[in-house]
Amino acid sequence: MSKSTDKKNSSVVFLIPSPLHESGINSIHPEIKDIIGRCQVFFVENERSARRYLKQLRRELIIDDYEWYLLPMASKTTDSAAAVEIFRKKIEEGKNIGIISEAGCPGVADPGQLLIAAAHEMNITIKPLAGPSSILLALMASGMNGQHFRFCGYLPINPAERIKSIKELEAESAKKNCTQIFIETPYRNNQLIEALLKTCRPSTRICIAAALTGPHELIKTKSVNEWKKEKPDLHKQPALFCLLA
């Protein structure tokens, strides 16, 4: 395995954002088109959708001119180690690398952090590029505390553990005036909403941000008591939740 060094080579690692919704291509900054042309290698979460995305941006792109590898997942240690080793090798070859996750920004609630950490160890230039992040878009539009917030990822699946977690998040939010942000697998959104409405205090505010940047985008902040009168159906819709007690 390569050792870190104080001497930089010419490689640059570009962190390339992707649309949150298939119709949200306009949310991608025009500079990304130029950045794509500067890369020789891509590490992606899903090769098929990444190829389609890049082709949308640059129709003249010759996809097979690039090297394609899958991003390492922290939960799969064997595959991850092999992917990081390939990544290090491509840096040693002096190649520019683009990292693309499925929706949003690499390394933020998406894979990519293992490669980014390896690039830092090798003293390589890392260029994060501006793009849509569901976490920030939901927080911006929630009307909740944007000075003190916490992204909690996925809540537990087990019903008892989920209720315990919701109560802890609500208590911490009330104590610290902290906006709690979390997500759920789209096909379990409605179950999460039910758990929130049954568990939280009537005055606790919940923001639901669904299908962000898409044609049917929904962003609403209401108290638990108000949501009980108007429960949305979010089955299979990508959504993000903010809570402020």
C-alpha positions as CSV (number, residue, x, y, z in Angstrom):
1,M,0.0,0.0,0.0
2,S,1.2,3.5,-0.8
3,K,2.7,5.6,1.9
4,S,1.7,9.3,2.5
5,T,4.2,11.8,1.3
6,D,4.8,15.5,1.5
7,K,5.4,15.7,-2.2
8,K,2.2,16.2,-4.3
9,N,1.8,14.6,-7.7
10,S,-0.3,16.1,-10.5
11,S,-3.5,14.2,-9.7
12,V,-6.6,16.0,-8.7
13,V,-9.7,14.3,-7.1
14,F,-12.9,16.0,-8.1
15,L,-16.0,15.5,-5.9
16,I,-18.8,15.8,-8.5
17,P,-22.4,16.3,-7.4
18,S,-25.3,14.7,-9.1
19,P,-29.0,15.5,-9.4
20,L,-31.3,14.6,-6.6
21,H,-34.1,13.9,-9.1
22,E,-33.9,12.7,-12.6
23,S,-35.5,15.9,-13.9
24,G,-33.2,18.1,-11.8
25,I,-30.3,18.3,-14.2
26,N,-30.5,22.1,-14.2
27,S,-29.5,22.1,-10.6
28,I,-26.0,21.1,-11.7
29,H,-23.5,23.9,-12.2
30,P,-22.2,24.4,-15.8
31,E,-18.6,24.1,-14.7
32,I,-19.2,20.4,-14.1
33,K,-19.1,19.9,-17.9
34,D,-15.6,21.2,-18.0
35,I,-14.5,19.2,-15.0
36,I,-15.7,15.9,-16.6
37,G,-13.3,16.6,-19.5
38,R,-10.4,16.9,-17.1
39,C,-10.9,13.4,-15.6
40,Q,-9.5,10.1,-16.8
41,V,-11.0,7.9,-14.1
42,F,-14.4,7.8,-12.4
43,F,-15.3,6.1,-9.1
44,V,-19.1,5.9,-9.0
45,E,-21.9,4.4,-6.8
46,N,-23.8,3.0,-9.9
47,E,-22.0,2.9,-13.2
48,R,-25.0,2.7,-15.4
49,S,-26.7,5.8,-14.0
50,A,-23.4,7.7,-13.7
51,R,-22.7,7.1,-17.4
52,R,-26.2,8.3,-18.3
53,Y,-25.8,11.4,-16.1
54,L,-22.4,12.4,-17.7
55,K,-23.8,11.8,-21.2
56,Q,-26.7,14.2,-20.3
57,L,-24.1,16.8,-19.4
58,R,-21.8,16.3,-22.4
59,R,-23.4,14.5,-25.4
60,E,-20.1,14.4,-27.2
61,L,-18.6,12.4,-24.3
62,I,-17.1,9.0,-25.4
63,I,-17.9,7.0,-22.3
64,D,-15.5,4.2,-23.1
65,D,-12.5,6.6,-23.1
66,Y,-12.8,6.6,-19.3
67,E,-11.9,4.1,-16.6
68,W,-14.8,3.1,-14.4
69,Y,-14.8,1.7,-10.9
70,L,-17.3,1.3,-8.1
71,L,-17.1,3.4,-4.9
72,P,-16.1,1.4,-1.8
73,M,-18.8,0.9,0.8
74,A,-17.6,1.2,4.4
75,S,-19.8,-1.8,5.4
76,K,-18.0,-4.1,2.9
77,T,-14.5,-4.1,4.2
78,T,-13.0,-6.6,1.6
79,D,-14.4,-4.8,-1.4
80,S,-13.6,-1.5,0.1
81,A,-9.9,-2.3,0.6
82,A,-9.6,-3.4,-3.0
83,A,-11.3,-0.3,-4.3
84,V,-9.1,2.0,-2.2
85,E,-6.0,0.2,-3.5
86,I,-7.1,0.8,-7.1
87,F,-7.7,4.4,-6.3
88,R,-4.2,4.8,-4.8
89,K,-2.8,3.2,-7.9
90,K,-4.6,5.6,-10.3
91,I,-3.3,8.5,-8.2
92,E,0.3,7.1,-8.5
93,E,-0.3,7.1,-12.3
94,G,-1.0,10.8,-12.1
95,K,-4.6,10.6,-13.3
96,N,-7.4,12.9,-12.4
97,I,-10.3,11.2,-10.7
98,G,-14.0,12.1,-10.4
99,I,-16.1,10.7,-7.6
100,I,-19.8,10.5,-8.2
101,S,-22.5,9.2,-5.8
102,E,-26.1,8.5,-6.8
103,A,-27.9,11.6,-5.6
104,G,-26.3,14.7,-4.1
105,C,-22.8,15.2,-3.0
106,P,-20.2,12.4,-2.5
107,G,-19.2,11.9,1.1
108,V,-22.3,13.6,2.5
109,A,-24.8,10.9,3.4
110,D,-23.4,9.1,0.4
111,P,-20.3,6.9,-0.2
112,G,-17.0,8.5,-1.1
113,Q,-15.4,9.3,2.2
114,L,-13.0,6.3,2.1
115,L,-11.4,7.5,-1.1
116,I,-11.3,11.1,0.0
117,A,-9.5,10.0,3.2
118,A,-7.0,8.1,1.1
119,A,-6.4,11.1,-1.1
120,H,-5.6,13.2,2.0
121,E,-3.1,10.5,3.2
122,M,-1.4,10.8,-0.2
123,N,-1.3,14.6,-0.1
124,I,-3.4,15.0,-3.2
125,T,-5.5,18.0,-4.2
126,I,-9.2,17.5,-3.6
127,K,-11.7,19.8,-5.3
128,P,-15.3,19.7,-3.9
129,L,-17.8,21.1,-6.4
130,A,-21.0,22.9,-5.6
131,G,-24.2,21.0,-6.2
132,P,-27.5,20.0,-4.6
133,S,-27.5,18.5,-1.2
134,S,-30.9,17.3,0.1
135,I,-29.7,18.0,3.7
136,L,-29.0,21.6,3.1
137,L,-31.9,22.2,0.8
138,A,-34.4,20.8,3.4
139,L,-32.7,22.8,6.2
140,M,-32.8,26.0,4.2
141,A,-36.5,25.7,3.5
142,S,-37.6,24.3,6.9
143,G,-37.7,27.6,8.8
144,M,-35.9,25.8,11.6
145,N,-32.6,26.6,13.4
146,G,-29.9,26.7,10.7
147,Q,-27.2,27.8,13.2
148,H,-27.4,24.5,15.2
149,F,-28.4,21.3,13.5
150,R,-27.5,17.6,13.4
151,F,-27.8,15.1,10.6
152,C,-28.7,11.7,12.1
153,G,-28.9,9.5,9.0
154,Y,-31.3,6.6,9.3
155,L,-33.4,5.9,12.4
156,P,-33.6,2.3,13.7
157,I,-36.0,0.0,11.9
158,N,-37.1,-1.9,15.1
159,P,-40.3,-0.1,16.3
160,A,-39.3,0.0,19.9
161,E,-35.8,1.3,19.1
162,R,-37.2,3.8,16.7
163,I,-39.6,5.2,19.3
164,K,-36.7,5.5,21.8
165,S,-34.5,7.2,19.2
166,I,-37.3,9.7,18.3
167,K,-37.8,10.6,21.9
168,E,-34.1,11.1,22.4
169,L,-33.9,13.4,19.3
170,E,-36.9,15.4,20.5
171,A,-35.4,15.8,24.0
172,E,-32.1,16.9,22.6
173,S,-33.7,19.3,20.2
174,A,-35.7,20.9,23.0
175,K,-32.7,21.2,25.3
176,K,-30.2,22.6,22.7
177,N,-32.6,24.3,20.2
178,C,-31.1,22.0,17.7
179,T,-32.7,21.0,14.4
180,Q,-32.6,17.2,14.0
181,I,-32.4,16.0,10.4
182,F,-32.9,12.3,9.3
183,I,-33.9,10.1,6.4
184,E,-35.7,6.9,5.7
185,T,-35.8,4.3,2.9
186,P,-38.6,5.6,0.6
187,Y,-40.8,2.6,1.1
188,R,-40.8,3.1,4.9
189,N,-41.6,6.8,4.8
190,N,-45.2,6.4,5.9
191,Q,-44.3,4.2,8.8
192,L,-41.8,6.8,10.0
193,I,-44.4,9.5,9.8
194,E,-46.8,7.4,11.8
195,A,-44.1,6.9,14.5
196,L,-43.3,10.6,14.6
197,L,-46.9,11.6,15.0
198,K,-47.6,9.0,17.7
199,T,-44.4,9.7,19.6
200,C,-43.6,13.5,19.5
201,R,-45.3,16.2,21.5
202,P,-48.1,18.1,19.7
203,S,-46.1,21.4,19.5
204,T,-43.0,19.8,18.0
205,R,-42.4,21.0,14.5
206,I,-41.6,18.6,11.6
207,C,-40.5,19.6,8.2
208,I,-41.1,17.1,5.4
209,A,-39.0,17.7,2.2
210,A,-39.8,15.2,-0.5
211,A,-38.9,14.9,-4.2
212,L,-36.5,17.8,-3.9
213,T,-35.7,19.6,-7.2
214,G,-38.3,17.4,-8.9
215,P,-41.6,18.5,-10.5
216,H,-43.7,17.3,-7.5
217,E,-41.4,18.7,-4.8
218,L,-43.0,19.0,-1.4
219,I,-41.6,21.1,1.4
220,K,-43.9,21.8,4.4
221,T,-43.2,22.5,8.1
222,K,-46.1,21.9,10.5
223,S,-46.5,21.0,14.1
224,V,-47.2,17.4,15.0
225,N,-50.8,18.4,15.8
226,E,-51.2,20.0,12.4
227,W,-49.7,17.0,10.5
228,K,-52.2,14.7,12.2
229,K,-54.9,16.5,10.3
230,E,-53.1,16.3,7.0
231,K,-50.9,13.3,6.7
232,P,-49.1,13.1,3.4
233,D,-48.6,9.8,1.4
234,L,-44.8,9.6,0.8
235,H,-44.6,5.9,-0.2
236,K,-41.6,5.3,-2.4
237,Q,-40.8,9.0,-2.6
238,P,-37.3,10.2,-1.6
239,A,-37.8,12.3,1.5
240,L,-35.9,14.0,4.3
241,F,-37.3,15.0,7.7
242,C,-36.4,17.9,10.0
243,L,-37.5,18.1,13.7
244,L,-37.4,21.0,16.1
245,A,-39.0,20.8,19.5
